[in-house]
Amino acid sequence: MALSMYEVSIPAFIRALGNLSAILEKGAAHAKAQGMDPSDLIQTRLVSDMDPLPAQVQRASDAAKGCAARLAGVAVPSFADNESTFPELQERIAKTIAFLETITPAQLEGSDKRVVELKLRQGPITFDGKSYLINFALPNFYFHVTTAYDILRHKGVQIGKRDYLGQ
């Protein structure tokens, strides 16, 4: 039996966002235990030309909700991108998961052939739904989840592969 577009996307997004939420909880606990100002951890970047932790969470959220909405043929929810604390990042993740939970398998039936056009800085790019999901949305989503993980790990938060995988 073939995997459906729903099975490949929505459960994967929800699981990884839940894992990201748990990783952020460990980040907040680490800051508190170390007597660190949480904003120091929040504003960390891996390198100067990469976005800090909040932007990584925001982009992961955007990738998940954007993909789900585009494949379902519904409007992409717009969030303000103004999170600057651990609780605000947790709220962002919760809102994203809540949206993803509204998407049904029936909404994604046939979405492998749906035309998806993204307006990027370099110009528009067009995909069929399957290519969009597999070659763009999922890699983009996991890039930002991984970068958020890497930022916290880099700052000494005691997390590992099992945290990333949610085991």
C-alpha positions as CSV (number, residue, x, y, z in Angstrom):
1,M,0.0,0.0,0.0
2,A,1.4,3.4,-1.0
3,L,1.9,6.2,1.5
4,S,-0.5,9.1,1.2
5,M,0.5,12.7,1.0
6,Y,-1.2,13.1,4.4
7,E,0.8,10.3,6.0
8,V,4.1,11.7,4.8
9,S,3.4,15.2,5.9
10,I,0.9,16.0,8.8
11,P,2.0,13.4,11.3
12,A,5.7,14.1,10.6
13,F,5.2,17.8,11.1
14,I,3.2,17.3,14.3
15,R,5.7,14.9,15.8
16,A,8.8,17.0,15.0
17,L,7.1,20.1,16.4
18,G,6.2,18.3,19.5
19,N,9.9,17.2,19.8
20,L,11.0,20.8,19.2
21,S,8.6,21.9,22.0
22,A,10.3,19.5,24.4
23,I,13.7,20.6,23.3
24,L,12.7,24.2,24.0
25,E,11.5,23.2,27.4
26,K,14.9,21.8,28.1
27,G,16.5,25.0,26.9
28,A,14.4,27.1,29.2
29,A,15.2,24.8,32.1
30,H,18.9,25.0,31.3
31,A,18.8,28.8,31.3
32,K,17.1,28.8,34.7
33,A,19.5,26.2,36.2
34,Q,22.5,28.1,34.9
35,G,21.3,31.5,36.2
36,M,21.4,32.6,32.6
37,D,19.1,35.3,31.2
38,P,16.8,33.3,28.8
39,S,17.1,36.1,26.2
40,D,20.8,35.3,25.9
41,L,19.9,31.8,24.8
42,I,17.0,33.0,22.7
43,Q,19.1,35.4,20.7
44,T,21.9,32.8,20.0
45,R,22.9,32.2,16.4
46,L,25.2,29.4,15.2
47,V,27.1,32.0,13.0
48,S,26.5,35.7,12.4
49,D,24.8,35.3,9.0
50,M,22.2,32.8,10.4
51,D,19.0,33.7,12.2
52,P,18.7,33.3,15.9
53,L,16.6,30.7,17.7
54,P,13.2,32.4,17.4
55,A,13.5,32.7,13.6
56,Q,14.4,29.0,13.4
57,V,11.2,28.1,15.2
58,Q,9.2,30.5,13.2
59,R,10.5,29.1,9.9
60,A,9.8,25.6,11.0
61,S,6.3,26.6,11.9
62,D,5.9,28.5,8.5
63,A,7.2,25.5,6.6
64,A,4.7,23.1,8.3
65,K,1.6,25.3,8.2
66,G,2.4,26.5,4.7
67,C,2.9,23.1,3.3
68,A,-0.3,21.7,4.9
69,A,-2.4,24.7,3.7
70,R,-1.0,24.7,0.2
71,L,-1.5,20.9,-0.2
72,A,-5.0,21.2,1.3
73,G,-6.0,24.2,-0.9
74,V,-6.7,26.4,2.1
75,A,-5.4,29.8,3.2
76,V,-2.0,29.7,4.9
77,P,-2.4,31.0,8.5
78,S,-0.4,34.2,9.1
79,F,1.5,34.5,12.4
80,A,3.2,37.8,13.4
81,D,6.8,36.4,13.8
82,N,7.2,38.4,17.0
83,E,8.1,35.7,19.5
84,S,11.0,36.6,21.7
85,T,10.6,34.3,24.8
86,F,10.4,30.6,25.4
87,P,6.7,30.8,26.3
88,E,6.0,32.7,23.1
89,L,7.8,30.1,21.0
90,Q,5.9,27.4,22.8
91,E,2.6,29.2,21.9
92,R,3.7,29.5,18.3
93,I,4.4,25.7,18.1
94,A,1.0,25.0,19.8
95,K,-0.9,27.2,17.3
96,T,0.9,25.5,14.4
97,I,0.1,22.0,15.7
98,A,-3.6,23.1,16.3
99,F,-3.8,24.2,12.7
100,L,-2.2,21.0,11.4
101,E,-4.7,19.0,13.4
102,T,-7.5,20.6,11.4
103,I,-6.2,19.2,8.1
104,T,-7.8,15.9,7.2
105,P,-6.5,13.1,5.0
106,A,-9.4,13.8,2.5
107,Q,-8.1,17.4,2.0
108,L,-4.8,16.1,0.8
109,E,-6.2,13.4,-1.6
110,G,-4.9,14.2,-5.0
111,S,-2.6,16.9,-3.7
112,D,0.5,15.2,-5.2
113,K,-0.6,16.7,-8.5
114,R,-1.7,20.1,-7.2
115,V,0.3,23.0,-8.6
116,V,2.1,24.9,-5.9
117,E,3.7,28.2,-6.7
118,L,6.0,29.9,-4.2
119,K,7.0,33.5,-4.6
120,L,10.6,33.6,-3.5
121,R,13.1,36.5,-3.4
122,Q,14.8,35.0,-6.5
123,G,11.5,34.8,-8.3
124,P,8.5,32.4,-8.4
125,I,9.1,28.7,-8.4
126,T,6.4,26.1,-9.3
127,F,6.1,22.5,-8.1
128,D,3.6,19.7,-8.3
129,G,2.5,18.8,-4.8
130,K,4.6,15.7,-4.5
131,S,7.8,17.4,-5.5
132,Y,6.9,20.4,-3.3
133,L,6.4,18.2,-0.2
134,I,9.4,15.9,-0.7
135,N,12.0,18.2,-2.3
136,F,11.2,21.5,-0.7
137,A,8.8,21.6,2.3
138,L,10.1,18.7,4.3
139,P,13.8,19.5,3.8
140,N,13.1,23.1,4.7
141,F,11.1,22.2,7.8
142,Y,13.8,19.8,9.1
143,F,16.6,22.3,8.4
144,H,15.0,24.8,10.8
145,V,14.1,22.2,13.4
146,T,17.7,20.9,13.3
147,T,19.1,24.4,13.4
148,A,17.0,25.2,16.5
149,Y,18.3,22.0,18.1
150,D,21.9,22.8,17.1
151,I,21.7,26.3,18.7
152,L,20.5,24.9,22.0
153,R,23.0,22.0,21.9
154,H,25.8,24.5,21.1
155,K,24.9,26.5,24.2
156,G,25.3,23.5,26.4
157,V,21.7,22.4,26.7
158,Q,21.8,18.7,27.6
159,I,19.9,17.3,24.6
160,G,20.8,14.5,22.2
161,K,19.5,12.5,19.3
162,R,16.8,10.9,21.3
163,D,15.4,14.3,22.2
164,Y,15.4,15.3,18.5
165,L,13.7,12.0,17.6
166,G,11.3,12.2,20.5
167,Q,12.3,8.9,22.1
